């Protein structure tokens, strides 16, 4: 039996159990729809996807989660290697201004990507946790220490973190694929890990605790 925090009767005719099972599929479907744009324009695509992601996660929390029913869940660091400079590189004595611009532009883009990536992962993981646990300081200390029992909300958050970490693996591989660019694999791993972690928290790992 899945761990259940469903709220019966929130909206007439809406089954929380059905919605909570469809929720990760909706998330993955929305991500697949924007994947091509993410590969070609990651910063703007991540930014434009924040509002739909926030709406999906908030709707899921309101329809499917019962606040307080759990009795007894980042931004990625920019790679330090040199980023490729697009366009011809000037080498004469008049190129100082252009060289400064070439350095500032990739740095600004990396900062924007880091901010949007971190915000996307935050929207993916934090709203359900906040809805359930509110601002209970003790509970959040247990969440950050990975001490609370696993359920669909905490399992999804942990899954997203693990997925994002695993998403870094393909980046240095010499495959020459456009989707290997940072942070595409990171956010892809976060979405996949979220879905896997949620179902694991609902079924296989319900009530268990992480042991290190």
N, C-alpha and C positions, 0 to 999 in steps of 0.2 A: 504494500500500500504506500502511495506517495505521501510525504510529509505534507500536511495540509494546513494552510493558514487562510483558506478561502473565506470570503465574506459573503454569505448567502444573502440574496435579495438586495444587493447594492443597486442594481438596475434590473427592473423586471425583464425576464426573458433572457438574461445574459448568464451563462453558466461560468462561474469563476474557474472551475476545473478545466473546462474546455479552453478558456482564454489563456490560462497559465501554460497549457501545453502548446497552444498556437503561438504564444509570445516569442519564444526563441526562433521559430520559423519565420515570423514576421520580421524580426530583427535581421536575420540572415538574408531574407528576401530583399529588404530595403538596402542592405549593404551590397548585395550582388548587382542591384540595379544601378548603383553609383560607382561600381568598381572600375569600369572603363574610364570614366572621368577622373577617378582617383589616380589612375596610372599616369594620365596626361597632365593633370593639374591638381596635385595632392592638396596644396594649401587651401585653394578656394573650395574644393570639394569637401574637405573635412569641415571647413567653416560653415558651408551651407547646409551640411548634414547635422549640425548640432541641435537646431530647433526640432526637426523631426525626431531625432533620437531622444531628446528630453520629453517630447510629447508621448512617445511610445512607452518610455520607462515610467513616467508619471501615471499614465493611464493603466498600465499593468499593476502598479502599486495600489492604486485606488480600487480597482476592480477585483484584484485577486489576493491581496495581502491584508491580514488582520493585524492592525497595529498593536504591538505589545503582547502578541499571543505566543511569543517564543519563551517558554518558561525556563527552564532549568530545574562590515565586512566591509597615471603619473606621466607625469610627463616623462618621456624618455630622453635620455641624455644624448646630445648630438655627438655623432662620431668625431673623434679628434683628428682623423685623417683629413688631408686637403680635399675640399670639394672641387669638382671640375668647374673650370671657368668657361662659360659659354661665349663664343664669339672670338674674334682674332685678338691675340695678345700683342699689345704694342711694346716695342723694346727701345724706341728712340728716346731722346732726352725730353721730349714733349709729352711723354706718356704718363707722367706722374699722376695727373688728375684722373685719367682713365683707370690706372691701376688701383687707386684708392676706391674708385667707384666699383671696380670689379670685386674688391674685398668686402666692401660694405654690403653690396646687394646679396651675395650668398649668405652672409652673416645674418642679415635681416630676414631672409627667407627661412633660414634654419630656426631662428627665434620664433617666427610665426608658426612654422610646422611643429615645433616643440610645444608651443602654447595650445594650438588646436588639438594636437594629439593627446596631450594631458587632459584637456577639457573633455574630449570625446570619451576617454576611458573613465573619467570621473562621472560623466552623465550615464555611462553604461553601468557602473557599479554602485555609486553612492545613493541615488534617490531611493531605491528599494530598501537599502539599509537604514537610511534616515527615517523613512516612513514607518518602518517596523520598530526600530529602537529609539526613535526620537533623538534627544540630546543627552541621554543617560551617560554620564561620564564613565561610570564603572563599566557599563556594557561596552562602550567604545574602546576602553583600555583592553578589555578581553578580546574584542574584535581585532585590534592591531597586534595583539599578542597571539592571535590564532588559538584562543582558548575556548571559544564558544562551540557548542555542538553544531555539526554541519546540517544545514537545511537548504532549501532551494535558493534562498537569497544569499546566504554566506557562501554556499558552494559555487554559485554563479560568479560572485566577486573574486573568489580565490582562483577559479578557472580562468577568468579574464586576465588576472595577473600572470598566471603561469603561461597562458597562451601568448600574451604579449612578449614575455621573456623568450619563449621558444620561437616566436616570430622573427627574432634577430638572427636565427641560425642561417637562413638562406642568403642574407645580405652579402657576406664576403665570398660566397661561392662563385666560381668563374663560369656561370651559365650564360651570362649576357642577356638576361631577360629584363624587359623594362619594369616588371612588377617587383624586381628585387631591390629597387631603390628604397632607401629609408624615407618615410616611415610606413610604407605600404604594407610590408610583411608584419610589422608590429601591430597595426590596428586590425589586420586580418586575423592574426593569431588571437587577439583580444576577443573579437567577436566569436570565433570558433570555440575558444576556451570558455567563454561565458555560457554558450549553449550546452557544451559538454558538462561543465560544472553544475549547471542548474539541474539537468536531468540526473546527474550523479547524486546531488543533494536531495532530490525528490525520491530516489529509489535506492541505489546501491549503498550510499554512505550516510543515509539519514540517521541522525543522532550520534554519529561517531565524532571523535575529535582528532585533530591533526597531531601526530606524534613526531617529534624531531629527535 
